[in-house]
Amino acid sequence: MGSVVHRRLLDLESEQVTPQITRRLLWGQRLMAAYLEFQRGAVVPVHQHENEQLTYCISGLMRFTLPDGELLLRSGEVLLIPGNVPHGAEFLEDTVEMDFFSPPRQDWIDKTDAYLRR
């Protein structure tokens, strides 16, 4: 059995992934939460992963590229992306969002997510 973790979100270690992307991570055995801040103009290239992803836009505006077209995600909206579905995003405003992954993204934990660090 794991231990209960209680932290203040903004006290989690901040990682500067690129000059335009900052993230904070917390994960357990089967779930990962990521708090991300994007500057306007940031781009996450189209990629896919086995992990199911739920994205919650806290503030800002992002344009997702999905197999069946583009989708705007605004403040207060959520997007559920099944595993292995190609997707990417462009940030049209400074944006704060949270991603939840199941299972946790091992490439983010290991910092081997080269597609994001370009």
Phi, psi and omega in degrees: 000137180278173179264148175288135178243129179231116183220157169277128187309311184282357173270351176295149181303131180266133179243125176274098185286316174218174177301338183252358185228126175236141178218156176230134186238147170215132182214156174239208182286325187234002184214141175233139171244136179229125176260118187237141175238128182238136172276150177309135180095348177297149180227134169254112183299156177301132182205175174211158181207160182291339187287135169290141185229133171241123180249129178242117180275113179280314176206153179103198185208130178228149177248117178269141170258122183232165182304328182256020175131197181255156181215133175269132177245121185250169178310130179089356181259155178236154179223127178253120182246116178296160177300146176068017175265122179297138179201155176210171182212147173236138185258112187275346175217166168304132189224140171241129181212164174237136173249141175237131184235142171222123351290175178304151179279101181298326179294330176286320179298316182278352183061038178252023182273066186301327181302328184273334187271003180294000000 
